[in-house]
């Protein structure tokens, strides 16, 4: 009597093999991949969302108008909410995407953190735009979302709260970045992430030194409320 055909046993689900796992036996190749991730993060961060948005919409170069800063707040002043929204989204994505790519490829936290810093530096000092970049707020929010999204959301919520209360973008940025290390320490106490955050925070504060002077003198401009769409 013939036995009924039995289907082969199901294999247990396995964790997907990532590129960095395949390169474990090839340390030089792995190191090259990590260098490419970091260098790619800088190049991706060097793409200026503000300048490109203004060119596409036929607006003046933000480096020559308003505060002279190629960032979302200055674009809001010279081009309205639509242009500022496009700039904000672009600046956040160029911080988020390189970090997510590093994470997708299985890079460790140290490499993810280095990629985040590289993307942030690209925004501050873009190689494609004569190293004249923005102040880094939106890009920093993007890299935080990529590194650990709860920390990113808490930082964004802090920025929104302070901006709502005081209507001053620079003050919201400075205060939110000052409390972000606390969020990292409470939620993901990793040394490499903390070092990366402190470095980016120090650079962000340095880039806001003129705003700090204005805040102390009481002359810092407020967020424009009546911008056209």
Secondary structure as GFF3:
##gff-version 3
##sequence-region A 1 229
A	DSSP	alpha_helix	19	22	.	.	.	ID=ss1
A	DSSP	alpha_helix	27	45	.	.	.	ID=ss2
A	DSSP	alpha_helix	49	56	.	.	.	ID=ss3
A	DSSP	three_ten_helix	62	64	.	.	.	ID=ss4
A	DSSP	alpha_helix	72	79	.	.	.	ID=ss5
A	DSSP	alpha_helix	81	104	.	.	.	ID=ss6
A	DSSP	alpha_helix	109	124	.	.	.	ID=ss7
A	DSSP	three_ten_helix	127	129	.	.	.	ID=ss8
A	DSSP	alpha_helix	137	147	.	.	.	ID=ss9
A	DSSP	alpha_helix	149	166	.	.	.	ID=ss10
A	DSSP	alpha_helix	169	187	.	.	.	ID=ss11
A	DSSP	alpha_helix	191	207	.	.	.	ID=ss12
A	DSSP	alpha_helix	209	217	.	.	.	ID=ss13
###
